[in-house]
């Protein structure tokens, strides 16, 4: 077992000599580097004769000490001298950390970059919208190009597999609306209006909106991730070279499937929510199911259903388009797939809510309220 | 050099994923100070072997000793001492993407030797970066800003951060252009000679095998079927080895090495 690295000053022929000894390796170094830094007086030279073992880090410590005092070394064995030369040779100023920018500058830069990015995304999305419309037109005039298999496959992943989770969510939302509504309406002795609340709110707004959010989270993100990883694996490029349009093969089936399924899922969600609300009314407010159904039929206007059914395909279009658009934007590395998937969901939900607000104003203005 | 005391000693290794047996009764020795090339067809478990040795994969059975320390079935804390004596270069470099190249190099030193001063740490990272052949400007760059070859060098700088005695390289020249690959080979050879490294090198690259490996281990039929110099291996009558070294690419590499040697001796 060799000893740890050590240093001592020795008087030789009237000159101070710094003698290094022991194991000058990273593990044997201990506090030697700090000790050498604190040496008050420069030695005449550094004696390396008593070093047992050395690695590049030990050699570096010798090199920096030698450089600080600008003194020669002596007595090193072959290994010591070789490594010392090696590290001396590799000495160059290297910046360790990236350049530091002041926070205010960074904030401004980020706001700027964010704005440009937002404009670019908007422009890209509009361009993509146009491309989808054009390839849709192409497919409609050449119906044999529609990929029914792909569309049906998407029906399954977007629709059938989402039934359980959307059902559960809607059921619980129905109960929550009923429960919260009942608490408030009870103050006016108008508990029975809970039924109006459940019926109209779910068919007009919540059934579709919550379904849209769920579909954006489940399928919009999946679209972005699928297309994104295909883009990374150059599958999309391969398609283009073979003459297959990625728009027709990848994007349209997803959009068509989502547009078709959103009204169905929305309807289903509204029904289940009404069911949940009805159950709550029956158990908690003691309104029998027959009365509940009768009231629902009286208060829910057919226009309420239309409002929901008109919004649903538009939302479906937005969700699928955001997903596919963001997926197509992926380039470079795997991290991009994650970023774009997140972007797809955020964008889809944001656009859905903005459009929902427009729809609300529009339907009110045409008197469907 | 004591061949009776290998740096890595693998005995009776068995690796299995579900029904698929990757290794069975695999034995391997890596001697001090050598560059051992590990070759084998795709799916013969070269990477799995490396991952078993460095403890990222738990074998079903077998015995692995590194620096004379039993590695299997022990707590992380117990093999801590061994872990800091080796460095690993993964295939893609496996640099931490949120840190710069130089910060990447500092990570292992910080982890194992927290007492070093920031100043010294920065200096060490700086010369390590230069030593692996990266330009000084690469220090503050993020891995995503580097080319594949530079990323490998940066990965090597991090693997060498602790001045390891043993270096694991997983296909270091894969995906590099021939010039970068040759430069990388030369770098590894140079580092091995100056730092006295022992290198465990997985490769598909025949040129690398010829250029820098002292011995080559051939993985086939779930075990190491042969270990030896290329000349020794070529004398063996194993179909895969014959195909490998005497196939068109193997012959081309042999001729290239011969030509290269001739040019060198002409110059001398």
Contacts between the chains, C-beta under 8 A, distances in Angstrom:
chain1	res1	chain2	res2	distance
A	25	B	163	6.7
A	26	B	109	7.6
A	26	B	113	6.3
A	26	B	162	6.0
A	26	B	163	5.6
A	27	B	84	7.3
A	27	B	113	8.0
A	29	B	113	7.9
A	31	B	115	7.2
A	33	B	116	6.9
A	33	B	117	6.9
A	33	B	120	5.2
A	34	B	117	6.3
A	37	B	117	7.8
A	55	B	163	3.8
A	55	B	195	7.3
A	56	B	127	7.4
A	56	B	128	7.8
A	56	B	131	7.4
A	56	B	163	5.4
A	56	B	195	6.8
A	57	B	124	5.9
A	57	B	163	5.7
A	60	B	123	6.5
A	60	B	124	6.0
A	60	B	127	6.1
A	61	B	120	7.5
A	64	B	120	7.8
A	64	B	123	6.5
A	82	B	194	6.1
A	83	B	194	6.9
A	83	B	195	7.8
A	86	B	131	7.2
A	86	B	194	5.4
A	87	B	127	5.4
A	87	B	131	7.6
A	90	B	127	4.4
A	90	B	128	7.8
A	90	B	130	4.2
A	90	B	131	4.2
A	91	B	126	7.7
A	91	B	127	5.9
A	91	B	130	7.2
A	92	B	126	6.9
A	92	B	127	7.8
A	92	B	130	4.9
A	92	B	136	4.5
A	93	B	126	7.1
A	93	B	136	6.4
A	94	B	102	6.1
A	94	B	125	7.2
A	94	B	126	3.7
A	94	B	127	8.0
A	94	B	129	5.3
A	94	B	130	6.6
A	94	B	136	4.6
A	94	B	139	3.8
A	95	B	102	7.3
A	95	B	136	7.7
A	95	B	137	7.9
A	95	B	139	4.9
A	95	B	140	4.2
A	96	B	100	6.9
A	96	B	102	4.1
A	96	B	103	6.4
A	96	B	106	7.4
A	96	B	122	4.9
A	96	B	125	5.9
A	96	B	126	7.1
A	96	B	139	5.9
A	96	B	140	6.6
A	97	B	100	6.3
A	97	B	102	7.5
A	97	B	103	6.7
A	97	B	140	6.1
A	98	B	100	5.8
A	98	B	140	4.8
A	98	B	141	7.9
A	98	B	142	7.4
A	99	B	140	7.0
A	332	B	144	7.8
A	333	B	144	6.7
A	335	B	97	7.2
